[in-house]
Amino acid sequence: MKAVYPEVLKKGALPSAAQIKQLIEEVKKFPAVDLPVRHHFSEGTYTREIFMPAGSVVVGKEHATRHTNILISGECIISTVHGRHHLKAPCTFESLAGVQKALIMVTDVIYMTVHPNPDNIKDEDTLERMFIRPAEQLELFPELNLMQLGSN
């Protein structure tokens, strides 16, 4: 597997949300890496578990809701509009609504997101519509394109 380390995430300059969009287009040029996802359901919660291999770069979808993130195993560098962090498992943190993450996997990583699911929905397409901000809504928040990662 070819490791992809975009310069926008390696250097000291903090990329904006617009640059993350640019990164998404760059990452599309490389062969896709299989990222196995497991779905877990419990009363009132939906948990999504994903395996990401060392050397991979992943730009997540923009979530519409706040949710808990758990780095179960491994080590990664994560960048959001709230900063850049070098994380080592075990690690738990919260993501705010509207945040998109760009990750570089230093080692193999198992990463989970935990979402409220009061209606105990198990249909994955319905859950994605509930928790992922649709692309057509992204332009409703143009100020995010100007924010620098790590800015307040």
Secondary structure, DSSP 8 states (H G I E B T S, - for coil): ------HHHHSSS--BHHHHHHHHHHHTTS------EEEEEETTEEEEEEEE-TT-EEE---BSS-EEEEEEESEEEEEETTEEEEEESSEEEEE-TT---EEEESS-EEEEEEEE-TT----HHHHHHHHB--HHHHTT-GGGGT-BTT--
